[in-house]
Amino acid sequence: MPRITTTAALGLALLLAIYVGLRLPNLWSLNYYIPGAFDGFWRRGLLGTLLHPLGAIRFNYWFIAGLQALVLLAFVGLLARQALLEGLRATTIAALFFVGPAGAYLFHEIGYVDQLLYLLLLVALLVRDKRIGLALMLAALFVHEIAALTVIPVWLAHLVVTNRLRAAWGQGALLVAAFALIYFFLQVASVADIERLLQKIAAAANYPPRTDYYTLYLAELTGSRQQYYFRGSSLNDIWFALVLAAFTGAAFARRSVLKAASVAVACSAPLLLGWFGWDTDRWIFLSFLSATVVLVFFRETVDSPSFFVVALVLAIYVPAGYLDYFDGYKPRTFSDLSHVPQQFSVIPTR
């Protein structure tokens, strides 16, 4: 198939995903970029620490939304570029991802920190010096602790697949130690620091602050929050995610059971977040995203016979899957076309 045809197919899939899912970042997602070490926040505090020297502009909705849009653009650009470089099979995988429910969901969750975490992962996979990759994964943990069950498993699986077992064990131990540091010493913030930051936001921001976001800093990662959050309606999508993870891992079975297992675990690991957070469709989406990154960036996957099964799973999921959106949104239909302009001109209320 000519390169121009595959490029056009991927471009059309991207345009469809953008139309169906894209919206303005919600007010919750802004808070990933605000609190930092200078405000008394260490957990999820790296972005706020880096932006702190910019002063009050870090509270401006359009400034943060612009950064979030750039993160999404960079991630999609790197993923699409790599798919085209790898050839027809990788491009097919990327196009099937974007044309399905998970592709539109990627654009719907614009602003969410997941996109930055996966952007750091793509950069780590592309750089030659794996010490830089380790540094990026450590940074990811301090951006958001869900990196431990999303991008870090994929990174460690990459080290296993590329025969860097010693590095995988060493880096894995260091990353576990960093997570333990966050868990035991840095996960909560004082009420005084929270109130002080909320006062700063209220005084400088052009939107009402999401005070409920900061209640997360008063609770530990486990305890009363740790429960089973998946709903019965999610079972269909969970099975699709698990089958996709299993056959993505099966691409490495001929080389090593360890490699196959590490990839399958990495692709399904985001589903474990269903025991820690209520936004379960987001965790299912992240499982699909991890599998897509592996299929596009781990070259062995597209050469395996299991590629055809993986492509079939993604193709069936296009009409058979459904992911609930945040904030009362639904996947956009073509009858909604006339309402699109106003959806991008007003700051969201939540």
C-alpha positions as CSV (number, residue, x, y, z in Angstrom):
1,M,0.0,0.0,0.0
2,P,1.5,3.4,-1.0
3,R,2.8,5.5,1.9
4,I,0.4,8.4,1.0
5,T,-2.6,6.0,1.4
6,T,-1.5,4.9,4.9
7,T,-0.7,8.5,5.9
8,A,-4.2,9.6,4.7
9,A,-5.9,6.7,6.6
10,L,-4.1,7.7,9.8
11,G,-4.9,11.3,9.2
12,L,-8.6,10.6,8.7
13,A,-8.7,8.4,11.9
14,L,-7.1,11.3,13.8
15,L,-9.6,13.8,12.5
16,L,-12.5,11.6,13.5
17,A,-11.0,11.1,17.0
18,I,-10.6,14.9,17.4
19,Y,-14.1,15.6,16.3
20,V,-15.7,13.0,18.5
21,G,-13.8,13.6,21.6
22,L,-12.0,17.0,21.8
23,R,-13.2,19.6,24.3
24,L,-11.6,22.3,26.4
25,P,-9.6,21.1,29.5
26,N,-11.8,21.0,32.6
27,L,-11.0,22.9,35.8
28,W,-9.9,19.7,37.6
29,S,-7.1,19.1,35.2
30,L,-5.6,22.6,35.7
31,N,-4.7,21.6,39.2
32,Y,-2.1,19.1,38.0
33,Y,0.0,22.1,36.9
34,I,-0.5,24.4,39.9
35,P,0.6,23.0,43.4
36,G,4.3,22.6,43.9
37,A,7.1,22.3,46.5
38,F,7.1,26.1,47.1
39,D,3.5,25.8,48.1
40,G,4.1,22.9,50.4
41,F,3.1,20.1,48.0
42,W,5.5,17.4,47.0
43,R,3.2,14.6,45.8
44,R,2.1,15.5,42.3
45,G,4.2,18.7,42.8
46,L,6.8,18.6,40.0
47,L,4.8,20.6,37.4
48,G,3.8,23.3,39.9
49,T,7.4,23.6,41.1
50,L,8.6,24.1,37.5
51,L,6.0,26.7,36.8
52,H,6.2,28.6,40.1
53,P,8.7,31.2,38.8
54,L,6.2,32.3,36.2
55,G,4.1,33.9,39.0
56,A,0.4,34.5,38.8
57,I,0.1,33.4,35.1
58,R,0.2,29.8,36.3
59,F,-3.3,30.4,37.6
60,N,-4.6,31.6,34.2
61,Y,-6.9,29.2,32.6
62,W,-5.9,29.9,29.0
63,F,-2.2,29.7,29.8
64,I,-2.5,26.3,31.4
65,A,-4.9,25.1,28.8
66,G,-2.4,26.1,26.1
67,L,0.3,24.0,27.8
68,Q,-2.0,21.1,28.0
69,A,-2.9,21.4,24.3
70,L,0.8,21.4,23.5
71,V,1.4,18.2,25.5
72,L,-1.5,16.4,23.7
73,L,-0.2,17.6,20.3
74,A,3.4,16.5,21.1
75,F,2.2,13.0,22.2
76,V,-0.1,12.5,19.2
77,G,2.7,13.8,16.9
78,L,5.3,11.4,18.3
79,L,2.9,8.4,18.2
80,A,1.8,9.1,14.7
81,R,5.3,9.7,13.4
82,Q,6.6,6.5,14.9
83,A,3.7,4.5,13.4
84,L,4.4,5.9,10.0
85,L,8.1,5.2,10.3
86,E,7.5,1.6,11.3
87,G,5.3,0.9,8.3
88,L,1.9,-0.4,7.3
89,R,1.2,-2.7,10.3
90,A,2.1,-0.1,12.9
91,T,0.1,2.6,11.1
92,T,-2.9,0.2,11.0
93,I,-2.7,-0.2,14.7
94,A,-2.5,3.5,15.3
95,A,-5.4,4.2,13.0
96,L,-7.6,1.5,14.6
97,F,-6.8,3.0,18.0
98,F,-7.7,6.5,17.0
99,V,-10.9,5.5,15.1
100,G,-12.2,3.6,18.2
101,P,-13.6,4.7,21.5
102,A,-10.1,5.0,23.1
103,G,-8.9,7.3,20.4
104,A,-11.7,9.8,20.9
105,Y,-11.2,9.5,24.7
106,L,-7.6,10.6,24.4
107,F,-8.8,13.9,23.0
108,H,-11.7,14.1,25.5
109,E,-9.3,13.9,28.5
110,I,-7.1,16.8,27.2
111,G,-5.4,18.3,30.2
112,Y,-5.3,15.2,32.3
113,V,-1.8,14.4,33.5
114,D,-1.9,10.9,31.8
115,Q,-0.9,12.6,28.5
116,L,2.2,14.1,29.9
117,L,3.2,10.8,31.5
118,Y,2.9,9.0,28.2
119,L,4.7,11.8,26.4
120,L,7.6,11.3,28.9
121,L,7.4,7.5,28.1
122,L,7.7,8.1,24.4
123,V,10.7,10.3,24.8
124,A,12.3,7.7,27.1
125,L,11.7,5.0,24.5
126,L,13.2,7.1,21.7
127,V,16.4,8.3,23.5
128,R,19.5,6.0,23.3
129,D,20.8,6.7,26.8
130,K,18.6,4.6,29.1
131,R,19.8,6.7,32.1
132,I,17.8,9.5,30.6
133,G,14.8,7.2,30.4
134,L,15.2,6.4,34.1
135,A,15.3,10.1,34.9
136,L,12.1,10.7,33.0
137,M,10.4,7.8,34.8
138,L,11.5,9.2,38.1
139,A,10.1,12.6,37.1
140,A,6.9,10.9,36.0
141,L,6.4,9.6,39.6
142,F,6.6,13.2,40.9
143,V,4.2,14.4,38.3
144,H,1.6,11.8,39.4
145,E,1.9,8.6,41.3
146,I,-0.2,6.7,38.8
147,A,3.0,6.5,36.7
148,A,3.7,3.4,38.8
149,L,0.9,1.5,37.1
150,T,0.9,3.1,33.7
151,V,4.1,4.2,32.1
152,I,6.7,2.6,34.4
153,P,5.6,-1.0,33.7
154,V,5.9,-0.3,29.9
155,W,9.3,1.2,30.4
156,L,10.5,-1.8,32.4
157,A,9.0,-4.2,29.9
158,H,11.0,-2.3,27.2
159,L,14.2,-3.0,29.2
160,V,13.3,-6.7,29.4
161,V,12.4,-7.0,25.8
162,T,15.7,-5.4,24.7
163,N,17.7,-7.8,26.9
164,R,18.6,-5.3,29.6
165,L,17.5,-7.5,32.5
166,R,20.1,-6.1,34.9
167,A,19.0,-2.5,34.1
168,A,15.3,-3.6,34.5
169,W,16.0,-4.9,38.0
170,G,18.2,-2.0,39.1
171,Q,15.9,0.7,37.7
172,G,12.8,-1.1,39.0
173,A,14.2,-1.1,42.5
174,L,15.1,2.6,42.3
175,L,11.6,3.5,41.0
176,V,10.0,1.4,43.8
177,A,12.2,3.3,46.3
178,A,11.0,6.6,44.8
179,F,7.4,5.5,45.1
180,A,8.0,4.5,48.7
181,L,9.4,7.9,49.4
182,I,6.2,9.5,48.1
183,Y,3.9,7.1,49.9
184,F,5.5,7.2,53.3
185,F,6.7,10.8,53.5
186,L,5.3,13.1,50.9
187,Q,1.7,12.1,50.1
188,V,-0.2,14.6,52.3
189,A,-0.2,18.3,52.7
190,S,-1.1,20.5,55.6
191,V,-4.5,22.2,55.8
192,A,-2.8,25.6,56.1
193,D,-0.8,25.1,52.9
194,I,-4.0,24.0,51.1
195,E,-5.9,27.0,52.3
196,R,-3.1,29.4,51.4
197,L,-2.8,28.0,47.8
198,L,-6.6,28.2,47.3
199,Q,-6.6,31.8,48.4
200,K,-3.8,32.5,45.8
201,I,-5.8,30.8,43.1
202,A,-9.1,32.6,44.0
203,A,-7.3,36.0,43.9
204,A,-5.5,35.5,40.6
205,A,-7.5,33.0,38.5
206,N,-10.1,33.7,35.9
207,Y,-12.2,30.7,37.0
208,P,-13.5,29.3,40.4
209,P,-11.0,27.0,42.0
210,R,-11.8,23.3,42.2
211,T,-11.4,23.0,46.0
212,D,-12.4,19.3,45.9
213,Y,-9.1,18.5,44.1
214,Y,-7.1,19.5,47.2
215,T,-9.0,17.1,49.5
216,L,-6.8,14.4,47.9
217,Y,-3.9,15.8,49.8
218,L,-5.7,15.1,53.1
219,A,-6.1,11.4,52.5
220,E,-3.6,8.6,52.0
221,L,-3.4,6.6,48.8
222,T,-4.9,3.5,50.6
223,G,-7.2,3.2,53.5
224,S,-10.8,4.1,53.0
225,R,-10.1,5.1,49.3
226,Q,-9.0,1.6,48.5
227,Q,-12.0,-0.3,47.2
228,Y,-13.3,-1.9,44.0
229,Y,-14.6,0.9,41.7
230,F,-15.4,-0.9,38.5
231,R,-19.0,-1.1,37.5
232,G,-20.8,-4.1,35.9
233,S,-21.2,-2.0,32.7
234,S,-17.4,-1.8,32.3
235,L,-17.0,-5.6,32.1
236,N,-17.2,-5.6,28.3
237,D,-14.5,-3.0,27.9
238,I,-12.3,-4.7,30.6
239,W,-12.4,-8.0,28.7
240,F,-11.3,-6.2,25.4
241,A,-8.4,-4.6,27.3
242,L,-7.3,-7.8,28.8
243,V,-7.5,-9.7,25.5
244,L,-5.5,-7.0,23.8
245,A,-2.9,-7.1,26.5
246,A,-2.6,-10.9,26.3
247,F,-2.1,-11.0,22.6
248,T,0.2,-8.1,22.6
249,G,2.3,-10.0,25.1
250,A,2.0,-13.2,23.0
251,A,4.0,-11.4,20.2
252,F,7.1,-12.1,22.4
253,A,6.2,-15.7,23.4
254,R,8.5,-17.3,20.8
255,R,11.5,-15.3,22.3
256,S,10.9,-15.6,26.0
257,V,8.0,-16.3,28.4
258,L,9.5,-13.6,30.6
259,K,9.3,-11.1,27.8
260,A,5.7,-12.1,26.9
261,A,4.6,-11.8,30.6
262,S,6.3,-8.5,31.1
263,V,4.6,-7.0,28.1
264,A,1.2,-8.4,29.0
265,V,1.5,-7.2,32.6
266,A,2.6,-3.7,31.4
267,C,-0.4,-3.4,29.1
268,S,-3.0,-4.6,31.7
269,A,-1.4,-2.8,34.8
270,P,-3.5,0.4,34.4
271,L,-6.6,-1.7,35.2
272,L,-5.3,-2.1,38.8
273,L,-6.1,1.5,39.3
274,G,-9.7,0.4,39.5
275,W,-9.0,-0.4,43.1
276,F,-7.8,3.1,43.9
277,G,-9.9,5.6,41.8
278,W,-13.5,6.0,40.7
279,D,-12.8,7.1,37.1
280,T,-12.7,3.6,35.8
281,D,-13.2,4.3,32.1
282,R,-10.0,6.3,32.3
283,W,-8.1,3.2,33.6
284,I,-9.5,1.1,30.8
285,F,-8.5,3.7,28.3
286,L,-5.0,3.8,29.7
287,S,-4.7,0.0,29.2
288,F,-5.6,0.5,25.6
289,L,-3.1,3.3,25.3
290,S,-0.3,1.2,26.9
291,A,-0.9,-1.6,24.5
292,T,-0.9,0.8,21.5
293,V,2.4,2.3,22.6
294,V,3.9,-1.2,22.8
295,L,2.5,-2.2,19.4
296,V,3.9,0.9,17.7
297,F,7.2,1.3,19.6
298,F,8.2,-2.4,20.2
299,R,9.1,-3.5,16.8
300,E,8.7,-7.3,17.4
301,T,5.0,-6.9,17.9
302,V,4.2,-6.0,14.3
303,D,6.2,-9.0,12.9
304,S,4.4,-11.5,15.0
305,P,1.4,-13.7,13.9
306,S,-0.5,-12.3,16.9
307,F,-0.5,-9.0,15.1
308,F,-3.6,-10.0,13.1
309,V,-5.4,-11.0,16.3
310,V,-4.5,-7.7,17.9
311,A,-5.7,-5.8,14.9
312,L,-8.9,-7.8,14.9
313,V,-9.5,-7.0,18.6
314,L,-9.0,-3.3,17.9
315,A,-11.3,-3.4,14.9
316,I,-14.1,-5.2,16.8
317,Y,-13.8,-2.7,19.6
318,V,-14.6,0.2,17.3
319,P,-18.3,-0.6,17.3
320,A,-18.5,-2.8,20.4
321,G,-16.8,-0.6,23.0
322,Y,-17.9,2.5,24.9
323,L,-16.1,4.7,27.4
324,D,-18.0,7.1,29.6
325,Y,-16.8,10.7,29.5
326,F,-16.3,13.2,32.3
327,D,-18.5,16.1,33.3
328,G,-21.6,15.0,31.5
329,Y,-20.0,14.9,28.1
330,K,-20.8,12.3,25.5
331,P,-19.0,11.3,22.3
332,R,-19.9,14.0,19.7
333,T,-22.1,13.0,16.8
334,F,-22.4,14.8,13.5
335,S,-25.7,16.2,14.5
336,D,-23.8,18.2,17.2
337,L,-21.7,20.1,14.6
338,S,-23.5,23.4,15.0
339,H,-22.7,23.5,18.7
340,V,-19.0,23.0,18.4
341,P,-17.8,26.6,18.1
342,Q,-19.4,27.7,21.4
343,Q,-17.8,24.7,23.2
344,F,-14.4,26.2,22.6
345,S,-15.0,29.8,23.5
346,V,-16.1,29.7,27.1
347,I,-14.1,28.5,30.1
348,P,-15.7,25.3,31.6
349,T,-17.5,25.6,34.9
350,R,-16.2,22.4,36.3
